[in-house]
Amino acid sequence: MAQNDKSFVDKLKGKTSNLEDNHTNKPDVNQENNNTESMLQEIADWKDKAQRIAAELVNTQQRMNRDKEDAVKYASSKFISELALCMDSFFIALNSIDESSIADESFKTFFSGYKMMISNVSKLLEKHGVKTINPINEKFDPNYHEAVSRVKVEGYDPGIVVNVFGNGYTLNDRVIRPAMVVVSE
């Protein structure tokens, strides 16, 4: 029995030493907390990066949609700016003739048709978002007007448009060509 007792005691000693070994091999709680905190911080960093990338993607899509809409909305701006030169010529011709001094009936008919043509072209342009800038007697606005000259005119405050050499045009509220004007001093 002593032999059995001795082996029993040896077995107990082995088990207790295993328990002590397990206790000493147990990871440090502070180290685990540090590892957990660093992992949580890394997760938060990745989450932040993902949110920033997602936000940038949304912004890029919105910018592309806005650019696409603008491209469609203002596609005809070059055509309109070139047509503005023709419209200037039409108005110069129209204003060069005093309708009351026309004696020839066929010329009166032609002139009436000419005025109708200008009116129809103006209505067509307006239908497609083009507006005429004719700022006579308005305050000078450099966003819509280009001052060709300045003159002293009695009865006008400084900075008022007293004459228009060429109408300006906007397309969907964007200036295609500013009105060329004379401004009072």
C-alpha positions as CSV (number, residue, x, y, z in Angstrom):
1,M,0.0,0.0,0.0
2,A,2.8,2.3,0.7
3,Q,3.8,1.9,-2.9
4,N,0.3,2.8,-4.1
5,D,0.2,5.7,-1.7
6,K,3.5,6.9,-3.1
7,S,2.3,6.7,-6.7
8,F,-0.9,8.4,-5.7
9,V,1.1,11.3,-4.0
10,D,3.3,11.5,-7.1
11,K,0.2,11.7,-9.3
12,L,-1.2,14.5,-7.1
13,K,2.0,16.4,-7.2
14,G,2.1,16.1,-11.0
15,K,-1.5,17.4,-11.2
16,T,-0.8,20.3,-8.9
17,S,2.3,21.2,-10.8
18,N,0.2,21.2,-14.0
19,L,-2.3,23.5,-12.3
20,E,0.6,25.8,-11.3
21,D,1.9,25.7,-14.9
22,N,-1.5,26.5,-16.3
23,H,-1.7,29.5,-13.9
24,T,1.7,30.8,-14.9
25,N,1.0,30.2,-18.7
26,K,-2.2,32.1,-18.5
27,P,-2.0,35.2,-20.8
28,D,-1.7,38.5,-19.2
29,V,-5.2,40.2,-18.9
30,N,-3.6,43.6,-19.7
31,Q,-2.0,42.3,-22.9
32,E,-5.4,40.8,-24.0
33,N,-7.1,44.1,-23.4
34,N,-4.4,45.9,-25.4
35,N,-4.8,43.4,-28.3
36,T,-8.6,43.8,-28.2
37,E,-8.3,47.6,-28.1
38,S,-5.9,47.6,-31.1
39,M,-8.2,45.3,-33.0
40,L,-11.2,47.4,-32.3
41,Q,-9.3,50.5,-33.3
42,E,-8.2,48.8,-36.6
43,I,-11.8,47.8,-37.2
44,A,-13.0,51.4,-36.6
45,D,-10.3,52.7,-39.0
46,W,-11.4,50.3,-41.7
47,K,-15.0,51.2,-41.1
48,D,-14.1,54.9,-41.4
49,K,-12.2,54.3,-44.6
50,A,-15.1,52.3,-46.1
51,Q,-17.6,55.1,-45.2
52,R,-15.3,57.7,-46.8
53,I,-15.0,55.6,-49.9
54,A,-18.7,55.1,-50.1
55,A,-19.3,58.9,-49.6
56,E,-16.8,59.7,-52.3
57,L,-18.5,57.2,-54.7
58,V,-21.9,58.9,-54.0
59,N,-20.4,62.4,-54.6
60,T,-18.7,61.2,-57.8
61,Q,-22.0,59.7,-59.1
62,Q,-23.8,63.0,-58.3
63,R,-21.1,65.1,-59.9
64,M,-21.3,62.9,-63.1
65,N,-25.1,63.1,-63.2
66,R,-24.9,66.9,-62.8
67,D,-22.2,67.2,-65.5
68,K,-24.3,65.0,-67.8
69,E,-27.4,67.1,-67.2
70,D,-25.4,70.3,-67.8
71,A,-24.0,68.8,-71.0
72,V,-27.5,68.1,-72.3
73,K,-28.9,71.4,-71.0
74,Y,-26.2,73.6,-72.6
75,A,-25.3,71.5,-75.6
76,S,-26.7,74.2,-78.0
77,S,-24.8,77.1,-76.4
78,K,-22.2,77.3,-79.2
79,F,-25.0,77.3,-81.8
80,I,-26.9,80.0,-79.9
81,S,-23.8,82.3,-79.6
82,E,-23.3,82.0,-83.4
83,L,-27.0,82.6,-84.0
84,A,-26.8,85.7,-81.8
85,L,-24.7,87.4,-84.5
86,C,-27.4,86.7,-87.1
87,M,-30.1,88.0,-84.7
88,D,-28.0,91.2,-84.3
89,S,-28.0,91.6,-88.1
90,F,-31.8,91.0,-88.2
91,F,-32.4,93.7,-85.6
92,I,-30.0,96.2,-87.2
93,A,-31.9,95.8,-90.5
94,L,-35.2,96.0,-88.7
95,N,-34.2,99.2,-86.9
96,S,-32.7,100.8,-89.9
97,I,-36.1,101.2,-91.6
98,D,-38.8,103.6,-90.6
99,E,-41.9,101.7,-91.2
100,S,-44.0,104.8,-91.6
101,S,-41.8,106.1,-94.5
102,I,-42.3,102.9,-96.6
103,A,-44.4,103.9,-99.7
104,D,-44.1,100.7,-101.8
105,E,-46.8,98.2,-100.9
106,S,-44.7,95.2,-101.9
107,F,-41.9,96.4,-99.7
108,K,-44.4,96.9,-96.8
109,T,-45.5,93.3,-97.2
110,F,-41.9,92.2,-97.3
111,F,-41.1,94.2,-94.2
112,S,-44.1,92.9,-92.4
113,G,-43.0,89.3,-93.2
114,Y,-39.4,90.1,-92.1
115,K,-40.7,91.3,-88.7
116,M,-42.8,88.2,-88.4
117,M,-39.7,86.0,-89.2
118,I,-37.7,87.8,-86.4
119,S,-40.6,87.3,-84.0
120,N,-40.9,83.6,-84.9
121,V,-37.2,83.0,-84.5
122,S,-37.3,84.8,-81.1
123,K,-40.3,82.7,-79.9
124,L,-38.5,79.5,-81.1
125,L,-35.4,80.4,-79.2
126,E,-37.4,81.3,-76.1
127,K,-39.2,77.9,-76.3
128,H,-35.8,76.2,-76.1
129,G,-34.6,78.2,-73.0
130,V,-33.0,81.2,-74.7
131,K,-33.8,84.6,-73.4
132,T,-32.8,87.9,-74.7
133,I,-31.0,90.4,-72.6
134,N,-32.0,93.9,-73.6
135,P,-31.3,96.0,-70.5
136,I,-32.1,99.5,-71.7
137,N,-32.7,101.9,-68.7
138,E,-31.6,99.1,-66.3
139,K,-28.7,99.3,-63.8
140,F,-25.5,98.0,-65.3
141,D,-24.7,94.4,-64.2
142,P,-21.3,93.0,-65.3
143,N,-22.7,89.5,-65.1
144,Y,-25.1,90.2,-67.9
145,H,-23.7,93.3,-69.7
146,E,-20.5,94.3,-71.4
147,A,-19.9,98.0,-71.3
148,V,-18.7,99.2,-74.7
149,S,-18.5,102.9,-73.6
150,R,-19.6,105.4,-70.9
151,V,-21.3,108.7,-71.6
152,K,-22.7,111.6,-69.6
153,V,-26.4,111.7,-70.1
154,E,-28.6,114.2,-68.4
155,G,-31.5,112.7,-66.4
156,Y,-29.7,109.4,-65.9
157,D,-28.0,108.3,-62.7
158,P,-24.5,106.9,-63.1
159,G,-24.4,103.2,-64.0
160,I,-27.6,103.0,-66.0
161,V,-27.7,101.4,-69.4
162,V,-28.6,104.1,-71.9
163,N,-28.1,102.3,-75.2
164,V,-27.7,98.7,-76.4
165,F,-25.5,97.9,-79.3
166,G,-26.1,94.2,-79.2
167,N,-28.6,92.1,-77.3
168,G,-27.2,89.5,-74.9
169,Y,-28.6,86.0,-74.6
170,T,-29.0,83.4,-71.8
171,L,-29.6,79.7,-72.2
172,N,-31.3,78.2,-69.2
173,D,-30.2,81.1,-67.1
174,R,-26.5,80.8,-68.1
175,V,-25.1,83.8,-70.0
176,I,-24.2,82.8,-73.6
177,R,-23.3,86.3,-74.6
178,P,-23.6,89.5,-72.5
179,A,-25.4,92.5,-73.9
180,M,-23.1,95.1,-75.4
181,V,-24.2,98.4,-73.8
182,V,-23.4,102.1,-73.3
183,V,-23.5,103.1,-69.6
184,S,-24.2,106.5,-68.1
185,E,-21.5,108.2,-66.0
